[in-house]
Amino acid sequence: MSMRSQSIVFRVALVTSFSGLLLSGCRENGQETVSIPTASIAPVMRGNLSSTLTVAGEFQPYQEVDLHAKVSGYIRRINVDIGDRIKKGEVLAVLEVPELNAQVAASKAQIQHSESEVARAKSEVTYAQADYVAVHAAYSRLAEAAKRRPGLIAEQELDDARAKDQDAEAKINVAKSALEATEGQLAVSKADNERVQSLEDYSIVTAPFTGVVTMRYADVGSLIQAGTASATQSEPVVRVAQSDLLRLRMPVPEEDVPYIHIGSEMQIRVKATGKTFACKVIRFTRELNTSTRTMLVEVDVPNPDLSLTSGMYAETTIVLQHKSNVLIIPAGAVERQGGSSYVLVVDRQNKVVKVPVVVGIQGTDRVEISKGLSENQQVIASGQSNYEVGQIVQPKPFTIAMPDQEEDQ
């Protein structure tokens, strides 16, 4: 045999041996072994589920106001500066208004004059009443004597006594009318005094509520126009805000508005301070902002230590819906096709089955299945595109929090 023939025979033998090795690697006991893919599965469980909305909110003072003086004057004393904590009724600033002081003094003098006039009018009433008593007694005696002994008293004398009696009675009425007039003038004087006294009280600027001074606009000697003047002339003295109680305002999208109610629960996380706490919806505007298509929602947040500051942002998670004892699967297990949803179920023979479902409320990582599945079925939780219907898979547990571990939000 030639060298060429020996080379060809060797190559054929080598190829045949290699093919035999490949075939032997794919067979075991005369049967081929097929690689079975693994699939992460999760059971359909019953539990409680909440649908939530997470939006950013901003803290605002519960109430904030610029304090004006109601009278014009110069700042004689200002007791506060920005950042100062104040109490309701505390004197913040005092104005100097000389002409107003003069008006108060004049009104007090007018009251004293009116009181003197009232005293004089009362004396005149008393005098008129006493005079009437004397004159009426004299007339009564004459009339009685004339009745007992006709002709004893001249008719002229009796007429004169009767006229004096009537005149004395009329003087009582005149004196009483004068007294009423002077009492009316006294009331006018007192009312005028109360008016100017109130204006003098307005020269003292006091805190309308407990809070914090957030801005100071004037210094000692500054001329402050009356708060009733035009906006271009009137300047506030200070701005105060109630910060021990804050409003947290957040915009809710239009599609979630129907689920907002007074008392809706929410979780608040303040990134700046690291605080997390629970609150409830206190109020909402009940109308949409036409430019943003959102509705403003508010909660009240106690802030006694002033650790929270107006303008801070917070992450709020509002519970929109909550259901108990519903069927739950991982959110990633649901696939959507057109307008419908489906899941891949692994049956008892570990075969993949496509099952249409109806999805209920959706949580952060789980969803409710209201129709299509039953408890304890196994669904593929991820990577659904890697499997085909009818394919045999090797189940592998998928980690998911148990429904009874979910905290009610």
Buried (B, 14 or more C-beta within 10 A) or exposed (E): EEEEEEEEEEEEEEEEEEEEEEEEEEEEEEEEEEEEEEBBBBBBBBBBBBBBBEBEBBBBBBBBBBBBBBBBBBBBEBBBEEEBEBEEEBBBBBBBBEEBEEBBEEBBEBBEBBBEBBEEBBEBBEEBBEBBEEBBEBBEEBBEEBEEEEEEBEEEEBEEBBEBBBEBBEBBEEBBEBBEEBBEBBEEBBEBBEEBBEBBEBBBBBBBBBBBBBBBBBEEEBEBBBBEBEEEEBBBBBBBBBBBBBBBBBBBEEEBBEBBEEEBBBBBBBEEEEEEEEBBBBEBEEEBEEEEEBBBBBBBBEBEEEEBBBEBBBBBBBBBBBBEEBBBBBBBBBBEEEEEBBBBBBEEEBEBBBBEBEBBBBBEEBBBBBEBBEEEBBBBBBEBEEBEEEBBBEBEEBEBEEBEEBEEB
